[in-house]
């Protein structure tokens, strides 16, 4: 311990020596006048300013000092000041702080007046406390973030400011240090901080400067001071063992003794305030913990938001406790004793309500008087002003509180008696209505009015609380101006926290005149600002506990306004906004229980008695505003239910228009919603859920092979499986839009194994498209778009032919129109001129598969359709912007050079020319496939069709067998060796292999399609020359082809931008022909080997699948035997 003390003492002496040496150097001989050789270039000066702005730490100190001595900085003093202030914010360690002080000292000696004064002014500006008004306008979370950022920003500035005072740059006057200025700065930061957010600044300051500014030796050990029970006023007494640091010589001290004493006294007083705050927060935490325990025993349920509020309170208390402990160690003052309550050990440590100081509230339950828990907290969890405002400001004492309770009990008994009388009168009214009708009784109104007038006469007897004793921080601003500013901010409230803060601010300005001004302001709200009524009602409810005259005067005003509006019932439109204002205000106040029960029931009864005209709308607004609360509240529930039944009877006996019936029904079911059972979910079997999971959840580009295998493994003979798959594949709108293409890919893959399934899917999709054209129901538009997208993807994956695509396109533009010819201003019930949905469907289908119709006969068919489609577009009205953009994007992608006609006449002429050309060419329609496409279909689907036919024959043969007596599954093993692929299969295999090789190298080689066709021709010619025979389907083109000893090659050449080919006959014994023949033979051997591997793999996979099926059947108890032969 003595070693630590010695080290701390040596460090402090070393710091004092450095400061004294720097101070002596500053006030020594003035520096020599800089010579003219100093560099004044803009580049070097700018680099220096940038370096200072980036950092003033020890890493840049040497280079910075060197540049300052070598540069002429007279023209850049202002920029240097701004850069220094910004660079000071990045100084974190003590070494960086001292390096910054040395740089500032050098600049101070050169520019004492221009630099130092501006620098001190900017630093002082950065250390100013934040504005209370600005902080009050921020939400709680944002306010905490702003305070944390301010503390981080001001921490290095405060240390720099203190160092400047110690070295003599900051002074209070001649031969005076700057200690008093630093003390005033710290005092301003602490005095304008009721939330103690500046406490870390004081702790940082004392850790480094307690010895020079307060004369207190730094802490020599981390051992905590003994905790002794002391009062809050005795916190300034030093603890045992905390001694003043010895003073070597008063003349060597850098701060005057009187300033050190005042600074020390100020810190002790601030510590006393922190201790009082800690004790108060600890007491509140203990009290809240006790309430938590009691509430948990009563209800046994905890809400998450309340638990979070309690945790937030606990964290704030722990943070304050840690700060207080740090301050106690630095000032050598004892920590206070934190008393623990007897119930703390039994507490669960979770708060049920940390924001309310009133009595326990009942929890929210569905079907209660509140729609949700958020609404319940808004109307029930109110702020208790005595937790934030002194009792003297509120004008309450202990005796007054007792008297207030007695007066409240007496008022409750009087209201109960009055409510019983009202119940008897209401029952009499109901009996009269049941006998023959209901008439309003003016005597009841006069009695209630007389009672209200009597209540108004008692307003003068309201006790006036004592005015606030807290002086205003600004002497020139009086309470009247503060109240004006407060009222000016009230229309901008948007949350519960803001209105609660305004209630606390108004409590400090409490007086009779202030309350009258507040009531006048609340009655002069703009009639269309009904959104402010709940917040103003919460303000009145918060103040009502200690200022009941505000609620009384406001309710009296609204009641008088209600009577006036009832007299002016004939002015419907002129006073409609004021009626809405009056009812909204009364409804909001009623939810806070500020409106007496007999008053709100009398208002509703007055509306029901005169059940006609504007009173019907008034009833609806009142039921929507507070009907739910009144019907479920214990005080008004029975009476309100009777009057609502009375209203329903009159509604059934009165002839009302449709609008009035609708508003009454909506209001009634809003305040009394019918009971509905839970939503019944559709029951699905595990197999259905599994299939839906595969398609809707698992299906993706990476998992499509896995999904296909799992679907193939399903029991396709079961009706449940096939029906479920059929429903899913024919309802693409239920899948993700981006997965529709994957659904079409699965359909193509399943076509090989289950062709009937793919056919059924295509038939159902076409049927859905046809039904959508016949019905044209708006709510199914999204389904129709998804179905059209699915149809286009089916063509992409060769499930359907182009015939179906073009048939669908032509049906979209002609179905429902007379003679299949749409015309302008021609009404078609299925396709009205202002309905552009068919245009969307056409664009969707063309976007899906239109890129496949670029050349050849399919391209001509698409051109013909687009010509007619332009005519169809002109039969519509002016297209919306989104449809126009969609159409232009589609046409630009398909036919970039397409010229759009400018009018319907031009489009009609183009269509007539199209039909004339088609008639001349003798074409019957637009949906027939060309020979080229048919050949392609035969090439791609021939082998698959043969396989499917073989599978179908095998299934039929197996189905014709008689059932086995042992109910066994019979497998007929194949004894014959595989016959091998046919010639057609070999050709198909070669073509697919060539296509695969071409696709893999297409991007790298960028080969033109003509070149590929030329290469294929060369391959075929070389093959003919080698074998000496041609295929039967290839006609003889020239006489030279009959020569069996000649091999023909195709030579590629380019002329300009075009490629040309010509044939070249080479003798068979030429080296070129010999090498080409050897290469072809080698390629043929490799292809045969690769083909054999693929076929063996498929055969092995089929055998494994059959073996797995046999094992599965055996596990389910089914015998398996193989037939002989």
C-alpha positions, 0 to 999 in steps of 0.5 A, a space after each residue: 500500500 505504501 508503494 502504491 502511495 509512493 508511486 501515485 505521489 511521484 506521478 503527481 509531482 512529475 505532472 506538476 513539474 511538467 506543467 510548471 515548466 511549460 508555464 514558465 516557457 510560455 511566460 518566458 522571453 517572447 519567441 523570435 520573429 519568424 523570418 521570411 523564409 517560412 514556407 507559405 505554400 497552400 499544399 503544405 499548410 493544407 496538409 498541416 490543417 488536415 493532420 491536426 484535424 485527424 489527430 492531435 495525439 502523440 503519434 503526430 506531435 513531432 511532425 506537427 511541431 516541425 511543420 508549425 515552426 517551418 510554415 507561415 500560418 498567419 493566413 490560416 489561423 481560423 482554419 487551424 482553430 477549427 481543426 484543433 477543436 475537432 482534433 481534440 475530440 479524438 484525444 483519449 489517453 493522458 499522453 494524447 492530452 499532453 501532446 495536444 497541450 504542447 501543440 497548443 502552447 506552440 501556437 499560443 506563443 506565435 498567435 497569442 491573440 488571434 489563436 488563443 482567444 478563438 480556441 478558448 471560446 470554441 472549447 467553452 462553447 463545446 462545454 455548454 450544458 444542453 438545452 432543457 427545451 430541446 431535450 424535453 422535445 425528444 423521446 426517452 430513448 433518443 434523449 438517452 442517446 443524445 446525453 451519452 454522445 454529449 458526455 463522450 464529446 465533452 470528456 476530452 474537451 474538459 480535460 484539455 480545458 483543465 490543462 490549459 488552466 494549469 499551464 497558464 493559457 486559460 487565466 481569470 485575470 493577471 497573475 490568476 490561474 483559470 481555476 475559477 473558469 473551470 469551476 464555473 464550467 463544471 458547475 454549469 454542467 452539473 447544475 443543469 443536469 437533474 438526471 445526473 447524466 453529467 456524473 461521468 464527466 465529474 468522475 473523469 475530471 476528479 480522477 486526473 485533477 483532484 489534486 491540483 483543483 481540489 487539493 485531494 490526494 488521489 486514491 491509493 488503493 481500490 479498497 472501498 471505504 467503510 460503509 457507515 449509517 449517516 444522514 444525507 446532510 453529513 456526507 461531506 465529512 471525510 472518512 477515517 484515513 482520508 487525509 489531505 495531501 501535504 502541500 509542499 509550498 503554496 507558491 508552487 501550487 498552480 491553482 489558488 487556495 480559495 478556488 480549491 476550497 470552493 471547488 472542493 465544497 461544490 463537489 461535496 455538495 454535489 455528492 450529497 445530492 447524488 446520495 439523496 438521489 440514490 437513497 430515493 431511487 433505492 427506496 422506490 425500487 424496494 417499494 416496487 419490489 414489494 408491490 411485485 411480490 404482492 401482485 404476483 401472489 394475487 394474479 400469478 401472471 407476469 407481463 413481458 413489458 412490465 418485466 422489461 420496465 423493472 429491469 430497466 429500473 434495476 439497471 439505472 439503480 446499479 449504474 447510479 450506485 456504481 457512479 456514487 461509489 466512484 465519486 465516494 472513492 475520489 472525494 474520500 467520502 463514505 458511502 450511505 447505508 442502503 436499507 433492505 426491506 424485510 420482504 426483499 428476500 421473498 420478492 420475485 424481482 419482476 415488476 408488474 407495473 413500473 409506470 403507475 403509482 396508483 392502486 393495482 389495476 386489473 389485467 386485460 382480458 379478451 372481451 373486457 372494456 378495453 380492446 387490447 392491453 395498450 389501450 388499457 395502459 393508456 387509460 389506466 396507468 397514469 403518472 402520480 405527480 407527487 413522485 416528480 413535483 414537491 408536495 408544497 408545489 401541489 399544495 397538499 399536506 398529510 391532513 389535506 390528503 385525509 380530508 380529500 379521501 373523506 370528501 371523495 368517499 362522501 361524493 361516491 356515496 352521493 353518486 351511488 344514491 343518484 345512480 339508483 334514482 336514475 336506474 328506477 327512471 330508466 326502468 320506468 321508461 322501458 316499461 312505457 316503451 313496452 306498453 305503447 311507446 316511449 316519450 322523453 321526460 323533460 322533468 329528468 332533464 331539468 333535474 339533471 340540469 339543476 344538479 349540474 348547476 349546483 355542481 357549478 356553484 361549488 367550483 368556487 370552493 375548490 381549495 387553491 394549492 400554494 404557488 410553486 416555490 421553485 424560482 425560474 431559471 431565467 429572471 426575465 421569464 415569468 410563469 405566464 410566459 412559461 405557461 404560454 410556451 407550454 400551451 403552444 406545444 400541446 397541439 404537437 403531442 403525439 405520444 403518452 410520454 409527451 403529455 405526461 411530461 406536460 402534466 409535470 411541467 404544468 404542475 410546477 406552474 400550478 395556480 388558480 389563474 393557470 388552471 383557468 387558462 388551461 381550461 380555456 385552452 382545452 375548450 378552444 381546441 380546433 373542431 377538426 383536431 379530434 385526434 388530440 382528445 385522448 391526450 388532452 383527456 389524459 392530461 386532465 386525468 393526471 392533474 385531476 387527483 390534485 387539481 379537480 377543478 380542471 376536470 369539473 370546469 371542462 365537463 361543465 363546459 362540454 355539458 353546456 355545449 351538449 345542451 346548446 347543440 341539442 337545441 340547434 338540431 335543425 342545423 345539421 351541416 353547420 354544426 356537424 363538426 362541433 357535434 363530433 368535437 363534443 362527443 369525442 371529448 366527452 367519450 375520451 373523458 368518460 374512459 378516464 372516469 372523469 365524467 360522472 356516470 349520471 351525466 354520460 347516461 343522461 346524454 345517451 338517454 337524451 339522444 335515444 329519447 329523440 331518436 331521429 335526425 342528427 341524434 342517430 349519428 350522435 348515438 353512433 359516435 358515442 357508442 364508437 367512442 365509449 360504448 364498449 367501456 360503458 357497457 362493461 364498466 361496473 358502475 354504468 354497465 347495467 344501465 347502459 345495457 338497458 338503454 342500448 336495448 331501448 335503442 335497438 327496439 326503437 331502431 326496429 320500430 323506426 323507418 331509417 334509411 340505409 346509411 343510418 342503419 349501417 352506422 347504427 349496426 356498425 356502432 353496436 357491433 363495435 361496442 358489443 362484438 358477437 362471440 366468434 369461435 376459433 377458426 377451423 383449419 382444414 384437416 389434411 392427412 400426413 401424406 397431403 401435408 408431406 406433398 404440400 411441404 415438398 412443393 411449397 417449402 422445400 422446392 428450390 433450384 438446388 433441391 428440385 432433383 431431391 423433390 423429384 425423387 421423393 415425388 417419384 417414390 410416392 404411391 402413384 396408384 393411391 387416389 389420395 396421392 394423385 389427387 393431391 399432386 393434381 391439385 397442387 400442380 394445377 394451382 400454381 398461384 399457391 406456390 411462390 411466383 418465382 417457383 412456377 418455372 420449377 413447377 413446370 420443370 417437375 411436370 416435364 420430368 414426371 411426363 416420362 414416368 407418368 404421361 397421363 398425369 402431365 396431360 391432366 395437368 395441361 388440360 386443367 390449366 387450359 380449362 382454368 384459362 378458358 373459365 377465367 375468360 368466360 367469368 372474368 371475376 376480379 378477385 381471381 385476377 392474381 390466379 389467372 396471371 399465375 396460370 398464364 405464367 405456368 402455361 408459358 413455362 410448360 412450353 419452355 420445358 417442352 410439355 406443350 407445343 406452340 399450337 396451344 400457346 398461339 391458340 391461347 394468345 388469339 383467344 385472349 384478344 378475340 374471345 367474347 367479341 362479335 365475330 372474333 373482331 374487337 372494335 372501338 366503342 363496342 361493348 363486350 360484357 366479358 371484355 369492357 373497353 376500360 378493362 386492361 387485364 387481358 393485355 396483362 395476360 398477353 404480356 405475361 405469356 409473351 414474357 414467359 415464352 415469347 423469346 422462343 418465337 424469333 425466327 422461322 414460321 413461329 416468328 411469322 406467327 408471332 408477327 401476325 399475332 402482334 399485328 392483331 394485338 396492336 389493333 386490340 390495344 386501340 379498341 381500349 380506352 387510354 391505358 394506365 401508366 403501369 399497363 403502358 410500361 408493361 406493354 412497351 417493355 414486352 414489345 421492345 424485348 420481342 421486337 425491338 424494331 417494331 413500329 407501333 401504329 399511331 391510330 386504329 385505322 392504321 392498325 386495321 389496315 395492317 390487319 387487313 393486309 395480313 389477312 389478305 396475305 394469308 389468304 393468298 398463301 393458302 394458310 388456313 390458320 395461325 395455330 398449326 405447327 410447321 414441319 420444322 417444329 413437328 420434326 423437332 418434336 419427333 426428334 426430342 420425344 420419339 424415344 420417350 414415347 417408345 419408352 412410355 409405350 413399353 411401360 404402358 404395355 408392361 403395366 397392362 400385362 401385369 394388370 391382366 394377371 389373375 390375383 395370386 392366392 397368397 396376395 403376393 406381388 409377382 415380378 417377372 425377371 428379364 432373362 433376355 439380354 438387353 437388345 441395345 439401342 436402336 438406330 433412332 436412339 443412336 441418332 438421338 444420342 449423338 444429337 444430344 451429345 453434340 448439343 451438350 458439347 456445344 452448350 458447354 463451349 458456346 460462351 467461350 467460343 462465341 460461335 455463330 449458329 451458321 458456323 455450327 450448322 456448317 460443322 454439322 454438315 461437314 460431319 455428315 459429309 465426312 461420314 458419307 465419304 467414309 462409309 460409302 453409303 448415304 442414309 435413306 432419308 438423304 437425297 442425292 444432291 450431286 453426281 460427285 457424291 456417288 464416288 465412294 473414294 472421295 471425302 467431302 469437306 466444307 470450307 468456311 470463309 468470310 466476306 465482309 460481315 457474312 460467312 460463306 461455305 463451299 464444298 471441297 472434294 478430297 481423295 480418300 488416300 490424301 493425308 487430310 482425309 486419312 487423319 480425319 477418318 482416324 479422328 472420326 473412328 476414335 470419336 466413334 469409339 469414345 461415344 460408344 464407350 460413353 453411351 454404354 456407361 450411361 445405359 449401364 448406369 440407368 439399368 443399374 439404377 432401375 435394378 436398385 429401385 426395383 430391389 428397394 421396392 421389393 424390400 419395402 413390400 417385404 417390410 409391410 408383410 407382402 410376399 414377393 415371388 418371381 414368375 418363371 420364364 
